[in-house]
Amino acid sequence: MRDNESLDPADWSELRALGHRMVDDMFDHLANLREAPVWRPMPDASRQELRRALPRGPTPAESVYQDFQRLVQPYSTGNLHPRFMGWVHGGGNPVGMLAELLAGGLNANLGGRDHAPIEIERQVIAWSAEMLGFPASASGVLVTGTSIANLIGVLVARSANLGPTVRHCGVGDAGLVAYTSVAAHGCLPRAMEMAGLGREALRMIPCDGQGRMRRDALARRVTEDRVNGKSPFLLVGTAGTVDIGAIDDLDALADFAAEQGLWFHVDGAFGAIAALAPKLRPLLAGIERADSVAFDFHKWAQVPYDAGCILVRDRSRQLETFGAEAAYLRREQRGLAGGGVWPCDLGPDLSRGFRALKVWMTLSVYGADRIGAIAQQTCDLAAAMAAMIDREPALQRLAPAALNIVCFRYIAADGDLDRLNADIVADLQESGIAAPSTTTVDGVLAIRAAIVNHRTNHADLAITIDATLRAGHARATAAKKMPPAIHRGQGYREASRLGDAGTKGPFPATGAGTLAAVLP
């Protein structure tokens, strides 16, 4: 009679040695980031190699790890690198990486029951409440990110308005409407969809010249909705808009929400961490008055992905929205089924990983003050980058650098500047020198540099700006050499097409390293 199957090795020594090597290799990877490209395109051959049939038999772990080193590690997002400025992605940290190893080793399910990992998450929620000035009685739960945290905020606000019976009866024809700014993140309309309210029930309010929601326009829209028989129920302020990093006047919005009887939710995806920086904290005045706040630890707090958080001032509202009723989740006074309120009572997930450990270890090892100092440092770097751009005649800044985001473009050219700047960004990304992204500011395409990484320094700013100038000059020069019929209005697009084809454009078609000839 054969022994039962198990996934544990018969001899731990070989796997133990491989595990030690993996940890050493990842430390080397982190220590030598500056020597590598920010990002590199994944070759088609590598993609095809990954597209395999379901493996039916075993493969040695050593061989699979070699595949990881060849096919995965070189082609990751790049947000570890100090010159990744494309999106608001945190840079992670080595202690958080080790915490992920420990969490994987425990393989704890944090949906519920009475065990230490849940106590770690409760402590993280308590620290979050302290950070934002919420009462100690506030509740919360860790989720994948602010997209889900904002959805939870909408659902709790919906229940607070319609009562807990909404879980059984639905929203019906309640006519609920919510309000946020036109600069709010796209996850908010999606949250309205998933809450059964529809994105048309989300009123997008204009912003002022600083990118903040206009209270006068908000007041007019709420009045208009009430006259038309609608039921305003939710106001969402933003602490750090995705395009330019603007922060709404949260105090004024809190006043308005109180006057109008609206649930006040704040989307603080990355901006909420400004509460840990003494010079930045005043920008968040009023966040402590919110009914709920959504934010991410995996952005400015540098915790490895993923680690989002939702805080709710009144725990009873969150329990009314998500409290679990199933018989198999019965609570007991003693034993493993004890522990009082479980995380599955505060959000939609029952199967939940131990993401709290990497947050707890990051805050414990580095301290909240150091995390705040990193946030301040990125804002100081953004101000320095804005000043560098303002001194360059070939560049134009398109928005205030309110926090850590700088939006600008190359203007020393004729023709389609939007196409030109989009090509510049792609050239920089494919070169591996830097990875900004694009957005739209006041109707024009902008190069967007979001400085989030704790590894970024002034030299990285200079390298990025220099590379932008060189790439812009190279493309503008190439466009002038185009035939007259395509020079005006189509020159940059044609230069891009020819460059991609590897024939006449300033950059060959190979992708990685394509700017090497013009960007030393």
C-alpha positions, 0 to 999 in steps of 0.5 A: 500500500503506497504512502499518501501523497504530499507536496513536501520534499522527502529531503528538505536540504535541496529545497532549502538550499534553493530557497536560500539562493532565491533570497540571495538572488533577490537581494542582489537584484534590489542592490543592483537596480540602477545598473539595469534598465527601468523596463524592457519589452518582453520578446515574442519568443519569451512570451511564446515560451511561457504559453505552455500546456498545463503541466501534468507531471513534475518539473524540478524546482531548480528548472522552474526557478531558472525559467523565472530568472529568464522569462519573468524577472527581466520583464517585470513592471520596473517600479522598483527602479528609481527612474520609474515615474510612470504611474503611482506605484510604490517601490517596495522594500526589502523588509516587506519582501521578507514579510511576504516569505514569512506570510507565505510560510504560515499560509494563514487565512485571514477571513476569520477565527481566532489567531495571531495574524488577525491580531496583526491586521487589527493592529494595522487598522488601529495604526491607520486610524491613529495616523488619520485622526480617526477614533480608536473605535473605528473599523477597517479591513485590508484589501487588494487596493483602493479600487476595492476600498472605494467600492466598500466605501460606496456600499457602506454609504449606501447601507447607511442611507437605505438601511441594512435591508438594502442587502435583501431588497436592493436599491429599487428606485431610491434615486441615489446620487453621489458627487466627486470631482472630474479629476477623481479616479476611474474606479469610482464610476466603476464602484457605482456600477458594482453597487447597482447604482450606475455610473450616471448616478455619479455627478462629476463636479468641475475643478478650480485652477488647482485641480480641487473640486469647486464647492459652488458647483457642487452646491448647485448640483446638489440643489438641482438634484433635490429639486428633480427628486433625486436623493443625494447620499455620498460625497467623495473627496480626493486626497491626491488626484491621479493626474496632478496630485491635487488635494480637495479642500477636505475641511470645506467638503466635510462642512458641506457633507454635514450640512447636506446629510451626506456620507463623506468618503475620501479617496486617499489612494496615495495622498493619505500617507501625507498624514505622516509628514509634518509639512504635508499633513496640513494639506489633509485638514478635514480628512479626520472628519470623514465617515470613511477613507480608502488608501494604499500602503503599497504606494507612498508607504512603500509596502510591496503589492498589494496592500489597500485599506478602508477605514470606517468611522462608525463600525456599526455601519460597516457591520450592517453592510457586510456582517456574515450570517452563514451557519458555517461562520458561527462564532463561539465563546471559546476555541478557534471559532472565537475572536469576536468580529472577523474581517469577513464581517467588514468586507466582501472577502472570506478567503484572505491572505496575510497581507497585514504582515508586510504592512506591520513589519514595514511600519515596525522596522522603519517607523512611521516618521521615516515613511513620512520623510520618504513622502516629503522627499518625493514632494521635494524632488517633484518641486526640484524637477518642476524648477528644472523644467521651468528653466528649459525653453524646450519644455513646458510645465502643464500643471502645478506640482501640488505633491509629487507629480509633475506634468510637462511636455516637449514643445521645441517642435512643429506639428502634432505635439501630442503625438510627439510627446507620446512617442518620446515617452515610449522611446524613454520606456523602451530605452530602459533609461526612464519610465514616465507615462502620459496623461491629459491636462487641459486637453493636451497630452502631457508627460507625467512623472510621478515620483513615488519611489524611495530610491529616486534622487536628484540625479535620476531627475536630471537623467530623465529630463536630459533623456526627454530633451534628447529624444524630443530633439531627435524626433523633431529633427527626424520629422523635419526630414520627412517629405513635405507632404507629410511634414505638417501635422503628420510628421511625428506620427510618420517618424514614429511609424518609420522608426517602428519599422526600423527603416528611417526613423531615429530609433531602430525597431529592437526596443530595448536600448533604442536610444543608446545612439542619442542618449549616452 
